[in-house]
């Protein structure tokens, strides 16, 4: 717990901004999570080229 509190104190400006601003990075985090899940599902089954195509198709479908 002490390490966590120390880390918050060292980055206090970012903590205050994150709690007080109305902006959110939720959409970006959701996209990152979706790509990680796709990568996890394809692990050991395909090469990088196929993974890249899947990621591009997934992101274009959401746009």
N, C-alpha and C positions, 0 to 999 in steps of 0.2 A: 504494500500500500504506500509505503514511504517513497519508493521509486516512482510510482505513478504520480503522486503529488508533486514530486520534484520535477518530473517531466512537464506537468501542466504549468508549473511556475516558470520553467525555462521558455515555454512557448505561449506565454500569457496573452500576447497580442492576437495570436491566431485563435486561441480559445474564446476570447471576448468577441472577435469578429464572427466566429462560427455561431455563437449564441445570440448575437444581436442583429446581424444582417438578415435580410429576407431572402437572399439568394440561396439556392440549394444545388448540390452536385448529385442529387438523387438519380437523375436520368443517366448521367455518365457512369455512376456506380452500377446501375442496372445493366447497362451495356457491357461493362467490364465483367460482371457476373455471368452474363449470358455467354460471352466469348470463352470464359474459363470453363463453364459447364460443357460447351461444345468441344473444347480441347480435351476435357476429361473423358467425355463419351467416345472420342475418336482415338484415344491413346492406344498405341500399338497396332492400330488397324489401317492407318493411312499415312501417306507422306505429307510433307509440309505443303506441297502444291494443292492437294485436295483440301486440307484444313483451311488454307488461304481462300479458296473458292467458297467454301462453306461460310466462312466469316463474312466475306463480301456479300454473298446472297442473303445472309441473315440481316446484315445492317441495311442493305438496300430495301428489304421488305418492310422494315420499320420506318424508313424515311418517308 
